[in-house]
Amino acid sequence: MRISESKKEKISEQILAILYSNFPKMLFTAQIAREIARDEEFVKNIMYSLKKKSLVNEIKKNSKGTLYLRRTRWKIGDEVYKAYKGYQKF
């Protein structure tokens, strides 16, 4: 089953809204997938496409500096956060 590009864009907007509402907390891919009720692999693919557009940052280390072997955390980019914050004022 294929998902149209317009629906992928709407799902991407949902993901950015979730990351914005949890800023500065970084969320794992599984947490994001659970929040929007989507498959983890599908969410992972969307997250990498958002990363290519420089909308999100991928965090591959924990707070102690150790690399995650199988997990990734995500954080909304600073510029995107400022844009969302400015949009919320109106």
C-alpha positions in Angstrom: 0.0 0.0 0.0 1.4 3.4 -1.0 0.9 6.7 0.8 0.6 9.8 -1.2 3.2 12.6 -0.9 0.5 15.0 0.5 -0.2 12.5 3.3 3.5 12.1 4.1 3.7 15.9 4.4 0.9 16.0 6.9 2.5 13.2 8.9 5.8 15.1 8.8 3.9 18.2 10.1 2.5 16.0 13.0 6.0 14.8 13.8 7.4 18.4 13.9 4.5 19.5 16.1 5.2 16.6 18.6 8.9 17.5 18.6 8.1 21.2 19.1 5.7 20.4 22.0 8.4 18.3 23.7 11.3 20.7 23.1 14.1 20.6 24.4 13.5 16.9 25.3 14.7 14.5 22.6 12.4 11.6 21.6 13.2 8.2 20.4 11.8 7.0 17.1 9.6 4.5 18.9 8.1 7.3 21.1 7.2 9.4 18.0 5.7 6.4 16.3 3.6 5.6 19.3 2.4 9.2 19.5 1.2 9.3 15.9 0.1 5.7 15.8 2.4 4.7 12.9 4.9 1.9 12.2 8.4 2.6 13.5 10.1 1.9 10.2 7.7 4.3 8.4 8.4 7.0 11.0 12.2 6.3 10.7 12.0 6.9 6.9 10.2 10.1 7.4 12.6 11.3 10.1 15.5 10.7 7.7 13.8 12.7 5.0 13.2 15.5 7.5 16.9 15.3 8.5 17.8 15.8 4.8 15.7 19.0 4.8 17.5 20.1 8.0 14.3 20.2 10.0 15.4 17.8 12.7 18.6 16.7 14.3 19.6 13.1 14.8 21.1 12.3 18.2 23.1 9.1 18.3 24.7 9.4 21.7 23.3 9.3 25.2 24.0 11.9 27.9 27.2 10.1 28.9 28.6 10.2 25.3 28.1 6.5 24.6 26.8 5.7 21.1 23.5 4.1 20.7 23.8 0.9 18.8 20.2 0.4 17.7 18.3 3.5 18.7 18.2 7.1 17.7 16.8 10.2 19.4 15.4 13.2 17.5 15.3 16.9 18.2 13.7 19.7 16.3 16.2 22.0 14.7 16.8 25.4 16.4 15.8 27.4 13.3 12.6 25.3 13.0 11.8 25.8 16.7 12.2 29.6 16.3 10.0 29.6 13.3 7.3 27.6 15.1 7.6 29.8 18.2 7.2 32.9 16.0 4.2 31.4 14.3 2.5 30.6 17.7 2.5 34.2 18.7 -0.1 35.1 16.0 
